[in-house]
């Protein structure tokens, strides 16, 4: 990869390449050559190993000010239903995740629901 992007330079694998320098050198190569370089860099850094980290999903609220039509997460408030999870509910999900072998938690919430809803 270093030969392709930096002809004549010694390999400097830990050096960050400034965007301007990268653009100047990248223009000399075809997209196909650059894609091969990107693939090689990825494989050199990570190889073909894929990892998975089991995590628990904790939706603190389903409320959101936005109306994104692709989103399946957001929903309006439901009468009689708490708009936010209680600390006890959060801890219950976290503990169940720990018991199932999860070591990470993904906390989700909508974007500034207080601007759209009075709950």
LINNORDA-V427872 format. One record per run of one state. SS is the DSSP state (H for helix, E for strand, - for the rest). FROM is the first residue (numbers start at 1). TO is the last residue. If there is no record, write none. Layout:
BEGIN
SS_FROM_TO ; SS_FROM_TO
END
This chain:
BEGIN
-_1_1 ; H_2_5 ; -_6_18 ; H_19_26 ; -_27_30 ; H_31_46 ; -_47_54 ; E_55_59 ; -_60_60 ; E_61_61 ; -_62_83 ; E_84_84 ; -_85_86 ; H_87_99 ; -_100_103 ; E_104_108 ; -_109_112 ; H_113_115 ; -_116_119
END
